[in-house]
Amino acid sequence: MAHRDPPGIIAPHIPADAYRRAEATGQPVVIVVHTTDHTGRPLRHYLFPIVIAGAGVVGVFGLVAAFLALLDFAAHTAAAIGGAAGTLGIGGITLRLTRPKD
């Protein structure tokens, strides 16, 4: 009788002596495979969109913070220039940038 290995990808899990004995006697080989039933979606299907949305939110917060910092810097600069310049006159129109100190 020729020596053969068990068929399929599950073959390495069958003891060789049990397979050869079943092959010699003609007995059927019963293979029990325990599997777990996946009832839901894996966590990575939910985690990826949440991570992308979180990165977008952090980016928008950073953009808003940078815009507010720029506005604050512009306001302070305008106040400093206005305090130092006093009044500006262009073509007969005089513009008072700050209120006089009383």
GUKOL-139872 format. One line per 2 residues: number of its first residue (from 1); for each residue x, z, y of C-alpha. Coordinates in Angstrom, 2 decimals. Each point is the difference from the previous one (the first is absolute). Layout:
REM residues N
NUM = X/Z/Y | ...
***
This chain:
REM residues 102
1 = 0.00/0.00/0.00 | 1.35/-0.93/3.46
3 = 0.70/2.76/2.49 | -2.09/-0.39/3.17
5 = -0.39/2.09/3.13 | -3.45/1.12/1.10
7 = -1.77/-2.48/2.32 | -0.88/0.51/3.65
9 = 1.24/2.16/2.79 | -1.26/3.19/-1.60
11 = 2.14/-0.53/-3.10 | 2.89/2.32/0.95
13 = -2.48/2.90/0.02 | -0.97/-0.47/-3.67
15 = 2.37/1.79/-2.40 | 1.84/-2.66/-2.00
17 = -0.55/1.64/-3.39 | -3.78/0.26/0.62
19 = -0.14/-3.67/0.99 | 1.99/-1.17/-2.98
21 = -2.07/2.12/-2.40 | -3.22/-1.46/1.45
23 = 1.47/-3.48/-0.19 | 1.02/0.49/-3.65
25 = -3.33/1.47/-1.13 | -2.21/-2.17/2.19
27 = -1.46/3.01/1.76 | -1.20/-0.59/3.55
29 = 1.99/1.61/2.78 | -2.20/1.95/2.38
31 = 1.45/0.37/3.49 | -1.61/2.49/2.38
33 = 0.84/-0.56/3.64 | -0.85/2.74/2.46
35 = -0.72/-1.30/3.47 | -1.26/1.64/3.13
37 = -2.96/-1.57/1.72 | 0.75/-0.68/3.66
39 = -3.30/0.76/1.70 | 1.16/-0.41/3.59
41 = 2.44/-1.95/2.10 | 3.57/1.25/0.14
43 = 1.12/1.97/3.04 | 2.32/-2.78/1.22
45 = -3.02/-2.24/0.70 | -1.23/2.55/2.54
47 = 3.38/1.18/1.26 | 1.33/-3.38/1.17
49 = -2.80/-0.72/2.55 | 0.14/3.60/1.25
51 = 3.76/-0.27/0.57 | -0.42/-3.31/1.85
53 = -2.80/1.44/2.18 | 2.07/3.12/0.70
55 = 2.97/-2.10/1.09 | -2.27/-2.00/2.29
57 = -1.43/3.17/1.54 | 3.48/1.44/0.60
59 = 1.04/-3.29/1.59 | -3.02/0.00/2.33
61 = 0.68/3.64/0.95 | 3.58/-0.93/0.81
63 = -1.13/-2.96/2.08 | -2.46/2.16/1.98
65 = 2.64/2.69/0.54 | 2.50/-2.58/1.27
67 = -2.62/-1.48/2.35 | -0.89/3.44/1.38
69 = 3.68/0.85/0.48 | 0.47/-3.28/1.89
71 = -3.02/0.75/2.22 | 1.32/3.51/0.68
73 = 3.42/-1.37/0.92 | -1.60/-2.62/2.28
75 = -2.14/2.62/1.74 | 2.98/2.28/0.60
77 = 2.06/-2.93/1.27 | -2.78/-1.10/2.36
79 = -0.36/3.57/1.31 | 3.75/0.28/0.58
81 = 0.15/-3.34/1.80 | -3.09/0.86/2.04
83 = 1.44/3.35/1.02 | 3.30/-1.52/1.03
85 = -1.35/-3.07/1.79 | -2.80/1.50/2.03
87 = -1.94/-2.99/1.29 | 0.42/-3.65/-0.91
89 = -0.79/-2.78/2.42 | -0.41/-3.61/-1.07
91 = -1.28/-2.66/2.41 | -1.66/2.45/2.35
93 = -1.69/1.98/-2.76 | 1.30/3.51/-0.32
95 = -0.50/1.81/-3.25 | 0.43/3.73/-0.22
97 = 1.13/0.84/-3.52 | -0.20/3.78/0.22
99 = -1.94/2.47/2.08 | 1.89/1.62/2.83
101 = 1.06/3.60/-0.52 | -2.01/2.24/2.32
***
